[in-house]
């Protein structure tokens, strides 16, 4: 048990250090950053804001991790968010019940995933091109559904998903926590995770050794579509409306960045969902930190880019080797991290 | 039955032909940018309405955000020999050649909503709003409303570097200049969207003592204000009372918020740019009277006293 925890900690160490550094830096600039209080029966504070605002990217990153582990990529998640938000809003405003709305919206997300999966797994189109199709077309589809306007709704149940709270936590946080744990358990407590990694490392060899590669690939894109559907529902419920032009705009890039910050290689193979979730939270911590610090908005993107570069450098193999080399005198006798693996 | 149907459709067809024949005295081509926002859709709807009211035959071309489509549309309008061309230019540069072609064909061109970097004699006039003035109207309302009481203002800017964001900020600051009771304490970009407006407002509230330190919010567009209003409510404060909300654009949803007492004022960016354009055109064609090179549309201020629900109903059908 201890050894498992230790393996996890070693794997997540760079991300945890990065997150702690950012939180520490922001709380120096803005002292009230770590304050937490109970307000209206839920926790209230900047830290909760990070978890809450990060929900869409966290969810997208969960699906994206699995897709990237198969040596794929899913550029369509932002557009699928917009489609699903639009579907949810138009169903609920045309008088369908909450259950029907949610099920239909999730089904649309799954359908988008099946489309991507078939293009990649059956027709053998490169993932970046295959998912680019839906990325471009998807926003158009969403605009068709909302007829170009922001479709607002007032259904208390749907709004609850965006701004309600459960057990003191905002609903979006509860949803991504539960969903993340569920996916991680399914993937890691079965052979699925290993099979996904196998496909990512060498698709042909996996097929030859009896792995149902096409099914696995389609399943990965379906998971990504499902994640995007949940994220789309949360984003729409949050502002009580579906904004086809802006919902999920550029979030596919944030999701990919979250996976990369989480240390999963874009070349496929080994992956960690927990690390990607941490990556997404790191990105959101940077965003929220910048907003709180009161810098002029012209600096937002530069600050964000600088921090990201710093984190990526920390993770680069060269830097790690150099760091290990420097720390040898202190850690003499103990096996270094690399040897322990 | 079939015969009656055929007869009916023939009558309609004849009516259409007759109708277009009588209106054929004025044919106007309209090259629209696309339908990227609700406001743009409303502009298209209103332009069509205005043309219909005046018996003008409007030829509509949607450029889908591409300049080459607009240039193609203008060339085809010239080939068709229209009486005038309305152009909402997607970018500012690269219009000299095609505008010269229109000039050579003696077809007046009127710019709608945006201007171009071209010699002023290449077009008849430009009908646009004054972005700086809009910010100024919003600022003046706030100055008059707080009436000398100290007030900390937070500002939600538009997309960094966009001209509405720069000019609406400039106009607002100009209105506040010299009023020491009003101070802009925080200013961040909300990218003109509801989601970002809500997220940024949440951080403003956290940063300013749970919002107790904020007396007013100025948003560069209504959508960000709508998002911010939700953030204020979720923080346990009353938007419109604890924090005054003033924004720009006058889209339908902000009137709902005003009717509920959650927003205080909005400055209209009118989608009716075609009305003044057609008026100027009629005067020009009638007795050759050249309009001024710039026709400024009205930046009307709406407050809770202006029966917001009625305005909402009027605006709802325009395609916002």
Interface residues (C-beta under 8 A of the other chain):
Chain A: X30 X32 X39 X40 X44 X45 X46 X49 X53 X147 X148 X149 X150 X152 X163 X235 X238 X239 X240 X241 X243 X245 X246 X247 X287 X288 X291 X292 X294 X296 X297 X298 X300
Chain B: X35 X36 X37 X38 X41 X157 X160 X161 X186 X187 X188 X189 X191 X193 X194 X195 X198 X199 X200 X202 X203 X204 X206 X207 X223 X226 X227 X230 X234 X235 X236 X253 X319 X320
